[in-house]
Amino acid sequence: MIPKYRKQFNQEFSQEKYTQLKEALAQKGGIEPAFRISESPLFLTNEFKNKLLDASDSIIDQIKELPAEVLYKAVPDNCRVPNDTLQPHFFTIDFGICRSENGQIEPQLIELQAFPSLYAFQKTFEDTFCEVYPFLSEIKNKMPHDDFKNHLKKLIVGDEHPEHVILLEIFPEKQKTAIDFALTEQLLGIKTVCLTKVKKEGKKLFYENDGKLTEIKRIYNRVIFDELDRIPDLKAGFDFREDIDVQWITHPNWFFKISKFLLPMLKHQFVPKSYFLHEFPESESLENFVLKPLFSFAGSGVNLNPTKDITEAIEDKENYILQRKVSYEPIFEDINGEFSKAEIRLLYIWHENEDRPVLLENLGRMTKAAMVNVDFNKKDAIWIGSSNAFFGEE
C-alpha cells in the first residue's frame, strides 16, 4: 500500500530481527504472546485511513440514533445484567482490506463490538516495532504514550484507588490474551483476578490483595458472559445477574448490544448488506453470503459457504445473520514475493458523559488462509498473525 515503506521494511527484515521483536514483547509483558506475531506491520495510506474514519463516524452516528429499547432487544433474557449504562466504555470495529469493483483498495465492515480488545498490548506492539525498525517512528501513532495511558486510566480506574479496580477474567492465565492482562497491570497498577477468586458479601465484592481482603469497586470486564455456561462445574464468586455495588467497565450487556446484531441496520458504502437469517429475502442468493452466529467470538461458528440445507436446519434463525461476502485483497508483499490479506480493528474508548468515542490504537490481523482469524493460519507461512498498522503518504 505504501511502496516506500514496504520496500524498506522488506530490505531490513531478518529472522534475527523477528526474534528480537518477539523476545522484546515477552520481556515487556513478562510472558510470551500465546498467539502468532506477524513478522510485518501493515502499511496503509492516509487516504485509506480517511475511508476507515468516514465509515466509523457514520456507523457511530447511526448507533447513537438507535433507541435504547432496540439495542436492549439484543441481550438474551438469561444474560441480562442489572444497572445498565447509557453507552459502552469500549467500541471496536473490524474492517477487511478489500478491492472494490472499480479497482480501489477500500475497507469493508466485518463486525463491531463494545468489548475490550488488546489495548495495552497493541500500544506496546507498536512501540516495539519502532524499536526494532527505527524508521517506523516517522509514521507511528501521533498520540503520546502518556496521553494513551491517561485515557485508559481515566476510563478504567477513574477516581478510584487502583487497588479497588480489577481486571476480571475466567482462568486468566489460560487465556491467549494473558500478555495484554500483564501489560494492563503494569500500565494501570491494577490486578487481574479470576472470577472464581472473587468473594461476595451482601451486595459488595472482594478479592484477596497481598493477603488482605479488598473491596472491588470497578471491574474492567474481560469475561464473555454467555460463555460461562459452557464451562463445566465452574464455581464463580458471584452471578453477573445479581444486583451488586460495582461499576462495570464496560457493562456486560453491551457485548450483545454492539455486535453482529446491528449489521442488518447499518448503511454505508463500506458496510456489506446483511440480513437476519429469518428475514433473508428469496431475491438474494445464499452463495453470495457468509453465515454468522450473532454472538460468536474469534470466528467460531462462521460458515463461509452456507447451503439451504444448513440454514433450514437452524432452529433459532433470529440468532444468525447472513452477511454479503467481501473479497480480501492480498496486497501485503512478503520477502518471498508472496502476498498476505489482512483486516484492521480500530480500538476506540468511550469516556462517560462524552458525545463520541476516542480512537486510541489499531490491531491488524494478517493471513494467507480463507479466514483472517489467527487460529486459521497455516503453521509454515510468514507475514501472518497479529500485527499493527502504520499510516502514511504514498
ABEGO torsion letter per residue (X at the ends): XBAAAAAAAAAABBAAAAAAAAAAAAAAAGBBBABBBBABBBBBBAAAAAAAAAAAAAAAAAAAABBAAAAAAABBAAABBBGBBABBABBBBBBBBBBBAAGBBBBBBABBBBBBBBAAAAAAAAAAAAAABAAAAAABBABBAAAAAAAAAAAAAEABBAAABBBBBBGAAABAAAAAAAAAAAAAGBBBBBAAABBBBEABBBBBBGGBBBBBABBBBABBAAAAAABBGBBBABBAABBBBBBBOBBAAAAAABBAAAAAABBBAABBBBBBAAABBAABBAAABBBBBAABBGGBGBBABBBAAAAAABABAAABBBBBBBBBBBABBBAAGBBBBBBBBBBBBBBBGBABBBBABBBBBBBABABABAAABBAABBGBEBBBBBBBBX
